[in-house]
């Protein structure tokens, strides 16, 4: 599978997918303001939770049904506001 992450935030984020059992699959890093494509991702089931983190701190979490993710062309958006607090703290 291929998953795309549209990182609209101002910081590089680590993106992981979590299955319903809580097992985590590291997808990789998404650069700020860019669309990252992660290939050869295992199908983790009917429900996907996508987590974006910066410096080990979670900044965005979204849970989607597999069908909804497919309807979005396997693309998840990290909103620009996700890293606002970190940016204001001087991490940018």
BALOMI-158192 format. One record per residue (C-alpha): residue number from 1; x, y, z; residue in one letter. Coordinates in Angstrom, 1 decimal, m for minus. Each point is the difference from the previous one (the first is absolute). Example, Ala and Ser with C-alpha at 12.3 -4.5 7.8 and 13.67 -1.06 7.14 Angstrom:
residues 2
+-------+--------+--------+--------+-------+
: lumvo :      u :      v :      w : lumse :
+-------+--------+--------+--------+-------+
:     1 :   12.3 :   m4.5 :    7.8 :     a :
:     2 :    1.4 :    3.4 :   m0.7 :     s :
+-------+--------+--------+--------+-------+
This chain:
residues 92
+-------+--------+--------+--------+-------+
: lumvo :      u :      v :      w : lumse :
+-------+--------+--------+--------+-------+
:     1 :    0.0 :    0.0 :    0.0 :     x :
:     2 :    1.0 :    3.6 :   m0.5 :     x :
:     3 :   m1.0 :    2.7 :    2.5 :     x :
:     4 :    0.4 :    3.7 :   m0.6 :     x :
:     5 :    0.4 :    2.6 :    2.7 :     x :
:     6 :   m0.7 :    3.7 :   m0.8 :     x :
:     7 :    1.9 :    1.7 :    2.7 :     x :
:     8 :   m1.3 :    3.5 :    0.2 :     x :
:     9 :    1.8 :    0.7 :    3.3 :     x :
:    10 :    3.1 :    2.0 :    0.3 :     x :
:    11 :    2.2 :   m2.8 :    1.4 :     x :
:    12 :    1.3 :   m3.4 :   m1.1 :     x :
:    13 :   m2.2 :   m2.7 :    1.6 :     x :
:    14 :    0.5 :   m3.7 :    0.5 :     x :
:    15 :   m3.0 :   m1.8 :   m1.2 :     x :
:    16 :   m1.2 :   m3.4 :    1.3 :     x :
:    17 :   m3.0 :   m2.2 :   m0.7 :     x :
:    18 :   m1.6 :   m1.9 :    2.9 :     x :
:    19 :   m2.3 :   m3.0 :   m0.4 :     x :
:    20 :   m3.0 :   m0.7 :    2.2 :     x :
:    21 :    2.1 :   m2.2 :    2.3 :     x :
:    22 :    2.4 :    2.9 :    0.6 :     x :
:    23 :    2.9 :   m1.3 :   m2.1 :     x :
:    24 :    1.9 :    2.8 :   m1.6 :     x :
:    25 :    1.5 :    0.2 :   m3.5 :     x :
:    26 :    2.5 :    2.8 :   m0.6 :     x :
:    27 :   m0.7 :    1.6 :   m3.3 :     x :
:    28 :    2.8 :    2.6 :    0.0 :     x :
:    29 :    0.5 :    3.7 :    0.1 :     x :
:    30 :   m2.1 :    2.6 :   m1.8 :     x :
:    31 :    1.6 :    3.3 :   m0.8 :     x :
:    32 :   m1.8 :    3.2 :    0.8 :     x :
:    33 :   m2.3 :    1.3 :   m2.7 :     x :
:    34 :    0.5 :   m3.1 :   m2.2 :     x :
:    35 :   m1.8 :   m3.1 :   m1.1 :     x :
:    36 :    1.9 :   m3.1 :    1.2 :     x :
:    37 :   m0.6 :   m3.4 :   m1.6 :     x :
:    38 :    0.7 :   m3.1 :    1.9 :     x :
:    39 :    0.0 :   m3.3 :   m2.0 :     x :
:    40 :   m0.2 :   m3.6 :    0.9 :     x :
:    41 :   m2.1 :    0.6 :    3.2 :     x :
:    42 :   m1.7 :   m3.1 :    1.3 :     x :
:    43 :   m3.7 :    0.0 :    0.1 :     x :
:    44 :   m0.8 :    0.3 :    3.7 :     x :
:    45 :   m3.7 :   m0.8 :   m0.2 :     x :
:    46 :   m3.4 :    1.7 :    0.1 :     x :
:    47 :    1.0 :    2.9 :    2.1 :     x :
:    48 :    3.1 :    2.2 :   m0.3 :     x :
:    49 :    1.3 :    2.5 :    2.5 :     x :
:    50 :    2.6 :    2.4 :   m1.4 :     x :
:    51 :    2.2 :    1.8 :    2.5 :     x :
:    52 :    2.3 :    2.9 :   m0.7 :     x :
:    53 :    2.7 :    0.9 :    2.5 :     x :
:    54 :    2.8 :    2.4 :    0.4 :     x :
:    55 :    2.9 :   m0.7 :    2.4 :     x :
:    56 :   m2.0 :   m2.9 :    1.5 :     x :
:    57 :   m3.0 :    2.3 :    0.7 :     x :
:    58 :   m3.3 :   m0.9 :   m1.7 :     x :
:    59 :   m1.3 :    3.0 :   m2.0 :     x :
:    60 :   m2.8 :   m1.7 :   m2.0 :     x :
:    61 :   m2.1 :   m3.2 :    0.2 :     x :
:    62 :   m2.7 :   m1.0 :   m2.4 :     x :
:    63 :   m1.9 :   m3.3 :   m0.1 :     x :
:    64 :   m1.6 :   m1.1 :   m3.3 :     x :
:    65 :   m1.8 :   m3.0 :   m1.3 :     x :
:    66 :    2.0 :   m1.7 :   m2.7 :     x :
:    67 :   m2.8 :    0.8 :   m2.5 :     x :
:    68 :    0.1 :    3.7 :    0.9 :     x :
:    69 :    3.8 :    0.1 :   m0.4 :     x :
:    70 :   m0.4 :   m1.7 :   m3.4 :     x :
:    71 :   m2.7 :    2.6 :   m0.9 :     x :
:    72 :    2.6 :    2.7 :    0.7 :     x :
:    73 :    2.4 :   m1.7 :   m2.4 :     x :
:    74 :    2.0 :   m1.2 :    3.0 :     x :
:    75 :    0.9 :    3.5 :    0.9 :     x :
:    76 :    0.0 :    1.5 :    3.5 :     x :
:    77 :    0.4 :    3.7 :    0.7 :     x :
:    78 :    2.0 :    1.3 :    3.0 :     x :
:    79 :   m1.6 :    3.5 :    0.6 :     x :
:    80 :    2.1 :    3.1 :    0.0 :     x :
:    81 :   m1.1 :    0.5 :    3.7 :     x :
:    82 :    1.4 :   m3.3 :    1.1 :     x :
:    83 :    3.4 :    1.4 :    1.0 :     x :
:    84 :   m1.1 :    3.5 :    1.0 :     x :
:    85 :    0.8 :   m0.4 :    3.7 :     x :
:    86 :    3.5 :   m1.4 :   m0.8 :     x :
:    87 :    0.7 :    2.8 :   m2.5 :     x :
:    88 :   m1.0 :    2.6 :    2.5 :     x :
:    89 :    2.4 :   m1.7 :    2.5 :     x :
:    90 :    2.8 :    0.6 :   m2.5 :     x :
:    91 :    0.4 :   m3.4 :   m1.6 :     x :
:    92 :   m0.3 :    1.4 :   m3.5 :     x :
+-------+--------+--------+--------+-------+
